[in-house]
């Protein structure tokens, strides 16, 4: 994974690009005229401070203040930037035990996150506890496959949101992991889990065909992949999609140096990325679009 100093010292234009339709940058002669940057985190688990110097695994790594500086630097480099989180914002340090998620949401709002999806640990203070912290979140919570219609969260969580940046329309939707077996029923109450593959197909079609989005992004807390199980996961989700360009994942704490590339049902490339856990890394995906809004993209994981 690239460290901050090395990342900030070099341009991403020299990185390897993958065309979402299967073309490399070198094989595309049309000049790009739009540049959209997507930054992302996942499974931060209430880690706000830098890990101590004597930590056995992550000495002097992470920390929200460092992430804030890095995000600010990238936004200065490219003002056409969005910042997302793929869930499990809560639970993992005394900050959550004491503040119940208030501090996490306030700090994410200060960093100007645009949206997040909901992870299983975000229910750890119950659905009422999550609702109580929503006034502190100045960003959208997105989940298309959690049906909250019979809960206190009804109307507070949207399936998707669209963004206009530099005349590019970007649709973003959220997907969550099955709660049964992970979360006590009394915490998530009457929340209904819907099949994420079916929901993704419906939502991405709405975003691409009806909303006419140029880019479609999924914030997923399904997990990167699993062995010997039929649990839904991001790699299979990518193969089942038709219009999604990028899947930003969480839940399995998978450290990827660069996005995995999967073919969708149409034979086009889907980028699948996840940056581990605890705020140790910041994911960055750069999309370049030509005059016809055909996109090529690359990505990397930056050590905070």
Number of C-alpha atoms within 10 A of each C-alpha: 16 16 12 17 12 11 16 15 8 10 10 16 9 7 13 13 19 21 23 24 16 14 15 14 19 11 9 12 8 13 11 18 11 18 20 21 21 18 22 26 30 34 30 28 22 24 24 20 17 19 18 12 11 9 10 8 9 14 12 15 19 24 19 22 15 19 22 16 13 20 21 14 13 16 16 11 13 13 15 17 20 20 22 23 28 30 30 27 28 29 22 16 13 11 19 20 13 10 11 20 26 19 19 25 22 17 18 23 16 12 18 17 20 18 25 28 31 26 27 21 20 22 23 20 19 18 20 15 15 22 16 15 17 19 12 16 22 18 18 18 22 27 25 24 24 24 18 22 13 11 15 15 17 13 9 13 20 18 18 24 16 16 15 12 15 11 10 17 17 21 24 26 29 32 30 27 24 21 19 12 7 10 16 13 13 10 18 22 16 15 20 17 17 16 16 22 19 13 18 24 16 13 24 26 19 16 25 19 11 10 14 14 21 20 25 22 23 29 28 33 30 25 21 25 16 14 6 5 8 8 13 18 23 25 24 17 25 26 18 18 22 20 27 29 25 24 28 29 32 32 24 19 17 18 16 17 19 21 22 16 17 19 20 20 13 12 13 20 27 30 25 24 30 33 32 24 22 26 27 27 30 26 26 25 22 21 22 20 22 16 11 10 15 17 23 24 25 22 25 25 28 23 23 24
